Amino acid sequence: MPLSPRAPLRRVLFSSEAYEILKEAIIKGEFAPGEQIKDTELAASMGLSRTPVREALSRLTDAGLVESKPGVYTRVTPLSRRDVTAALKVLQVLDELAVREAGPLLTKRHLRRMRQTNQRFGAAVQRQAVDEALAADDAFHGVLIEVADNPVLTKMIDDIRPQIHRILYRKFSNLLGRQDTSEHHDHLIDLFAEGQIDAAAASSAEHWRRLGGLVNELFDADMLEKSPASGG
């Protein structure tokens, strides 16, 4: 499947920009799970040489979005229950760590930012604006990651998040596009404001376990190989 039309790219485009473009295309389903991709075709469609595209594909491989067998294929990684479950379990642990490290350091200003981002999240959910909702959800958790100020934690979350976004984008309303996620965010903020860090960590972990259960239900119902749909 070719990339959808975009504004012309600058003549000089770093591999990081190519990475972001291709990552977005995979997350949004412009490339189907298991679809083979060729660096020559991608380079031509983006007006690039093959080098930055190859570098971008290498990064996408590290992120778990692309897989390759030398001399045979390079393809979008198929959706795998095992891989998604593993990623969710790791992200649950990382998020809990962010809660425990950042929680005691949160100020009223940080909590105000979190409430504002959750309001944006809720408004985006009401409109089923998936891109805006995911960006707001990232911003909400991003406050904790910023305050935790742990570069290893930040990198690990950044590496895993695209795999989860790929699932969330396909079935947003089944997974995050419901009132309970916004309520969970509000509950976390209240716990932080009260200094109940252990309770906040437990609530975060339970939220991720519940999300994992919902993802498993979608795999059971064979609903994740269908075309992405923001409505469910």
N, C-alpha and C positions, 0 to 999 in steps of 0.2 A: 504494500500500500504506500503510495507516495505521500510525502508530507503535505499538509494543507497549506494553502497560499499564505505567505508572510511578507512583511515589508522587506525590501532588498537589504541584504546584510552589507556591512562595511567591507571594503576590500581586504583589510587586515582584520582577521578574526582569530582570537586566541582559542586554544583548545578548550579552555574553561567555558567560553561562550557556546561552543559547539556542544559541550557536555550538557549545559543547561537546556539547550534547545531539544536535544535528543532525550534527555531525562523527562522533560515535560511531555514530549510526544509519547513516550512509553507509558508514563503514568496515566495520561488521558486516553490511552487506547488507540492512538493513531497507528501504532504498530501492535498487531495482535500478539497474544502469547504464543510463542513458538515460531513466529514469523521470521524468516531468514532476512538478513540485512547485509548489504554490500557497501563497503567503504567507498568504492568508486562512485556508486549511484548517490550516496549521501553527500559526498564531496561536490558532485556536480549540482545537486539540488540546492546546496547552500553557497555555491560559488567559492569553494575552498579547495586547497590542495588536500591530498589524502593524509598528510602528516597530522594536522590537528584533529581530523576525524578519527584516525587510528588511536590517537592519545585519548580522545573522548570516549571511544569504545572501551579502551582499557580501563578507564575510571568507572564506566558503567558496569564492567565485569566485576570490578572490586565491590561495587555497590549492590551486586546481585541482580541487576536488571538485564544484563546480557550474559550469554554464555557462548563459548566457542570450542570447536574441535578442530585443531590445526589441519588445514588442507581439506576439511569436510564442510564445515558451516560456521557462521557466526549468526546467532539468532537471539531474539528476545526470549528471556528465560520464561519457560512455561510456568503457569501458576500452580504451585505445589502446596498442598496442605501442610506437609512436613516442614517446608522452608518457612512458610508464613507463621506457623505455630512457633517455630524456633525463634524467629525474629521478634514476635510478640512477647515471648517469655523474657528475652534479653532486654527488650525495651521496657518491660515492666520493672525489671531490676534497676535499670539505669534511671528511670523516672523516679523510682522510690529513693534512689541515692540522691538525685537532684532535690527532692523534697526535703530530705534529712539535712543536706548540706546548706541549702538556701533558706529553709524555714526560719531558723533562729536569727537570720540576718535581714529578713524582710522588713522594710520600713513602711510607714503609712503611704508614702509615695509609690512604692512598689505594689502594694495592695490596690491602690487606686488605679494603677496601670492595668492590673489584672482584671479588675471589675470592668474597666472600659473595653478591654479586648473581649471579655466575655459578652458584653452588650453587643459588640460588633458581630461576634459569633452567633448570638441568638437572632439578631436581625437578618443575618445572611441565611440562617437555617429557615427562617420564615419565608424567605424568597427562593429557597432552594438554590442559592448562589454558591455552588460547590467550591469554586476557586477562592472566593472571599471567606467562606467558612473555614476552609482548611488553613488559609493564611492567618485568620484570627486565632484558630486553635494553636497553631505553631507559635504565634506571638504570646499567647497566654502561657504556654509552657516555656517559651523563650525567656520570660522574666526569671523563672527559677534557674534556668541554665546559666543566664547572665550573672545572677547573684551568686550561684555556687562557684563560679569562676574556676572551674576545673577543666583545663584544656583537653585532657584525655576523655573525660565524660562528654564534653561537647563534640569531639570528633566522632566518638562511637555512636552517639545519637544521630549526628548528621549522616553517618554512613548507613544506618539502619532505616532511618525515616523514609527514604524513597520507596522501599519495599512495602511499607505500610500504607503510604499515600496511594500507591497503585491499587490496593484493595479498597481503601476508603473511597477513592474516586469512582470506582466501578459500582459500588453499592452504598453510596453515602447515606441515603435516608434510612437504610437498614441498620447502619452502624453508628454514625455520629449525628445524623440529621434528625435527632429526636430531642425532646425537651429534657430528658434525663441527663444528657451530657452537660447542658448549660447549668442544670441544677447541681450536678457534681462539681462543676467549677465554682459555683457560688458557695457550696459547702466547704470546699477546700479553703477558699479565702477566709471564711468565717473561722475555720479551725486555726489557720495561721494567725489571724487577728487575736485569737484567744491563747496563742502560744501552745496549742496542742499538736506538737509536731508528730508524735507517734501515731496519733489518730489520723492525721493528714496522710502519713505514709501508708497506713493501713487502708484508708479510703482510696488512695491512688492505686494501690496494688489490686484491690477488689475491682476497681473500674477496668483495669487492663484484663483481669481474668474474665470479667463479663464480656468484654469486647472479643476476647479469644473464643468464648463460647458462641457468640453470634457469628463469628467468621466460620467456625466449624459447622454451624447450621447451614450456612450458605454453601459450603462445600458439599454437605450431605444432600442438599437440594439441587446440586449441580447448577448453581446460579452465578458462578464466578467466571465462567468461560463465555458468557453472553456479552454482547456489546455493552460498554459503559452506559449507565443511565442515571442521571442525578436524581430522578424521582424514585428510584428503588429497584 
